[in-house]
Amino acid sequence: DVQSPKYLGFSSLFFNSWRILLMGDVAYVADNYEGLVVLDLSIPTEPEVVKTIKAAGGIQDIWVAKGHLYAAVGKPGIEVFDLSDPKAPVSVGVHNIGPSVIGVSEANDILWVTNNEAAAAFTLEDPANPELIGYEETSDWALNVFAKGNLGYISDWDFVHVLEAFPDRKAPEIDPHPEEIYFVDPDVPTRT
């Protein structure tokens, strides 16, 4: 009965879970305190914790693509986990892009990321090593993102921004670390 859902079960051991993704008989839970929690859903009403992996930072969002899990781990950035063994993810790297990363989404081999101040796009030609191809500051506070095709839909407090990424192009001036000084060659064309 839609009006009276029936409570079937639960799994504990979480401190601050933000998101859950189901992949067959496995679920991945983004926990801001515990890290990445892997659940066995062989018995759907009795989820069993099979592994907890401390991440580089508190995980607020996760996305699975191309055999990897991409985790928004706050100030450290994006942590990439190899899912060759779905029940035993292995961290293969962390990619920092400035302020605290809180949202991730993927489509068309483009990983979109929000970090409070901006949206970033990465190509997933090499899924274990995303390459930054675009970075755009937003007007307010980039909270989350959803990818569709080459587009990233960014929830930005009072706005929803729509950005387009081009995986075959990379602006040479990209540097998402506003606290650092960098130089741009004025003779190299950049996107506008």
N, C-alpha and C positions, 0 to 999 in steps of 0.2 A: 504494500500500500504506500503510495507516494506521500500521503499525508502523515504517515506514521512509520518512519524508517526504523528498522530493527538493528539494534546494537549487536555486533557479531564478535568483536574481539579488539585487542590492542597489543602494542609492543611498547615497552617502557625503555628506560636507559637513555632518554633524550633530555637535554638541558634546554635547548633553544632551537628547535627545528624550524627551518624557514621554507623549505621546498622539498617535494618528493617527486621522483621520476620512476615510473614503472617500465621495466624492460623484460618482458616475458615473466619468468618466475623469480626475478630479482628486482629489488627496489633500491634506489639510491636516495639517501636523505641528506640534505644540506643542513648541518647543525652548526650554528654560530659558535658553539662552545666545544662540542665533541669532535667536530670535523666532518669527514665523510663516513656515513654509516651505511653499511650494506645489509639489506634484509633478504632472507630467503622467503619467498612467497609460495613455496611448493604446496603448503596448506594455506590457502588465501586468508582464512579467518584467524590464523595463528602465525603472524609474521615473526620470524626468528632472526635476531641479530647474529650475523656470521662474521662480521669484521667491522672494526672502527679504526679509521685512519686519521691521525692528527694531520691537519693541513698547515700551510704556511701562515694562515690567518683564519679568522672566523668565516665560515662559508655561509653566504647569504643567498646564492643562486647557483644552479647547475644546469648544464645542457650536455646531451650526448650526441656525438656526430663522428663519423669515420673511425669507429673503434676507440674513441677517446672520450673522456668526460672532462668538461671545462668547468672549473669552479671559480666563482667570484669570491676571492679571499681577502677583501678589504684592501688595506694599504699595500700589502705585498703584490697585489695585482690579480693575475689569472693563473691558477694552478692547473696543469694538464696531467691527467691520469690516463695511463694505458689500460684498456679493458680487454686485453688478450685473454685473461681469465676474468670473466665478469664478476665473480665472487671475491676476487682478490686484486682490486685496482692497485696500480703502482704509479707513484708520482714520477713524472719524467721531466718536470721543469716548472718554473714560475716566471712569468713575464710581467714586469712592472710597467705601468703606464701612468704614473703620477698619482693623483688623489685616489681615495678609497673606491675600489671596484665593487659594485653591488648588483649588477645585472649582466646576464649573458644570454645570447640566442644565436641560432645559426640557420642559414638557408643558402643554397647555391654555393657551398664551400666558402662562405663568408661568415666569419664569427663577429657578431656585434657585441660591444661591451659598453656599459655605462659606468662612469666613475665619479658621480656627484657633480662634476663640473663640465663633463663632455661625453660625447659618444665616440667610440673608436671602432674601426673595421679592420679585421685581419683576414688574410687569405689563408686557407687551410690546405694549400698544395702539399705541405708537409704537416700532417695533423699534429705531430708531436712538437712542432716548432712553428706556431702561428707567426706570420709576418705582418707587421703593421703596414696598412696601405692607406689609411685615412684617419684623421682625428679632427673633430669639430667641437668647439666649445658651444655650450647651449646657454640660453638666456637665464635660466634659473638653476634648478638642481636636478640633473639627469638621474632619475630614480630607477627606471627599468627600460627594457628594450624587447621588441619582438621583431624577428626577421621574416621577410617574405620576399623571395626572389633576390634581387640585388638591393632591396630596400630595407632600411632599419626604421622602425617606428619607435620613437623615444618619448617616454612619459617624463615630462620636465616641469613638475609642479603645476604651473598654470597653463601649460601648453602640451601639445603632442606635435613633435617635429617629425618630418619624414625626410630621411637622408638616403642618398643613393651612393653605392660603392662600385668601383670599377676594378676588379681583381687584376686586370692587365696593366694598371697604372699605379704608380706610387709617387706621391709628391716628395721631392727631395728635401723639403724643409721640415718634414714631420719630426717633432720632438715633443712628446707629451709631458715632459718634465719642466713645468714652468719655473722651478727654482734654479734651473741651470741656464747658462748663457750658451747660445749656439749661433752660428753664422750661416747665411744663405748666400750662395753664389748668384749675383743679380743677372748673370748671363744664362742661367739655366731656367727654362720656362717652368712655371708651376701652375697647378690648377687654380681656378678662381671660383 
